[in-house]
Amino acid sequence: MKLDDILNTDSKAAVSPSINAQSMLLDMRIKGQDQHYEIHIGDNALGQLQTLLKGRRCAIVSDDTVWALHGKTLCQALQLHPEAYEQIENWGQVHNETLCLSPTSNECLTPTSTECLSPTSILCQSSDTNFNKLLSISVLPNGEGSKNLEQLTRLYSDFVRAGLTRRDLVIAFGGGVIGDLAGYAAASWLRGVSFVQIPTSLLAMVDSSIGGKVAIDLPEGKNLVGAFHQPKAVLIHPQFLDTLPVRQLRDGIAEMVKAAMIRDEELLPMILNQFRDLPQNQSKDSPAKHNRSQPTQQISALPEINALLKRALSIKKNVVEADEKETGDRKLLNFGHTLGHAAESRGGYSALTHGEGVALGMQWITRLSEQKGLSEPGTSAYLESALAQLGFETAPPLDFPALKDWVLRDKKMTESGLEVILIRKPGEGYVYPIASKDVDAFFKVNTPDLI
């Protein structure tokens, strides 16, 4: 099929009838490991919490935006004691606080000034074994700026205060930032405790919540401190998308486009059919976290949203199952990320959202690869046309010298050089090694305008 034909295809005929009312299930099995975990997609996904907990205690990590919007939904799904519901309700609207619950008795504990790094409320709860036990709720500031050592240290302090043990469970309740941060805290706490991903953003649902990559940022670069720590389960509740601002929604769309370009050409017209009518972003001069424009319709009501989520997830699932530690095909998932992460880092993690960075990175690297004869003619125009229809800006000319320092600190750097992900043709990504001495020459372009 020609590129123009694919972009203009009505994808409604390519998918099954709407099954939004049902839950879909994917089973993640990592090669060479006995353990596996389930990915539940649909309105009934949160109901799996009862099976996962099985009397285990849990600690929630969320951000102030997600908790204000959806905290009550999660608490109801946890089936806590009525007294706990009442006291959480009395805790009220919080910003960047930790709520600790007494794990052993009905007696409330009194914190000292040195026991937590953050404002702390203490909540007592019943010891009734018929209800799940919640140890703590850590509410962090929303945004990429929280994915740092300071907030990680705060979580450790919260876990100490709550009495979190190896038998307990951490619930990562939020977008990609919370999933990465809470996941890394779980991976490193007591040399590893179990955690469950409950993603609330499209980016987290289709990408970051599965695969076990968890990390924090440093001023010197994105995701430089991290681990591979697979979740116990991933629970995807599409209704959380209905409160997601358009700019953050496009973060996930960018990752879906990435998946289509590296492995599934037929996915792209499906994405266009569902998301091409989103309203345009507000001014890029507005900080990402304040851009609250909403879609004109509920995302969870889109006719094929569950099927679309499952198809996009399946691409990453299949790649990760065969290559958990990124020694082979998992590298393909980094398409657009080397330059995209560099642009994010250069902007201090506030000028661009992750999806905007990835969209720029995909365009830049595909332009370069096509100029060098490493991609089929028309691939770059195909990608840029699709991104434009989805509301992304056309990338300006690449200024590699401005990004070089961050690129050279990228995780894809090896002792012999840099590995970049290129697209031979839509749906076919591949790893292309660049020797250290050739990096500057590879990224050289004719118009070094500033980005």
Salt bridges, closest charged atoms under 4 A:
ASP27 OD2 - ARG29 NE 2.82
ASP27 OD1 - HIS36 ND1 2.76
GLU38 OE1 - HIS40 NE2 2.85
GLU89 OE1 - LYS72 NZ 3.87
GLU115 OE1 - ARG161 NE 3.75
GLU144 OE2 - LYS147 NZ 3.54
GLU144 OE2 - LYS222 NZ 2.73
ASP158 OD2 - ARG154 NE 3.46
ASP168 OD2 - ARG57 NH2 2.84
ASP180 OD2 - LYS147 NZ 2.83
ASP207 OD1 - LYS258 NZ 3.09
ASP207 OD1 - LYS316 NZ 3.59
ASP217 OD1 - LYS147 NZ 3.70
GLU255 OE1 - LYS258 NZ 2.83
GLU255 OE2 - HIS337 NE2 2.98
GLU255 OE2 - HIS354 NE2 2.83
ASP264 OD2 - ARG311 NE 2.77
GLU266 OE1 - ARG311 NH2 3.54
GLU321 OE2 - LYS317 NZ 3.11
GLU326 OE1 - LYS213 NZ 2.22
ASP329 OD2 - ARG263 NH2 2.97
GLU344 OE1 - LYS222 NZ 3.51
GLU344 OE2 - HIS354 ND1 2.87
GLU356 OE2 - ARG247 NE 2.52
GLU384 OE2 - ARG367 NE 2.66
GLU393 OE1 - LYS284 NZ 3.77
ASP410 OD2 - LYS412 NZ 3.00
GLU419 OE1 - LYS331 NZ 2.83
GLU428 OE2 - ARG424 NH1 2.86
ASP438 OD1 - LYS437 NZ 3.31
ASP440 OD2 - LYS404 NZ 2.90
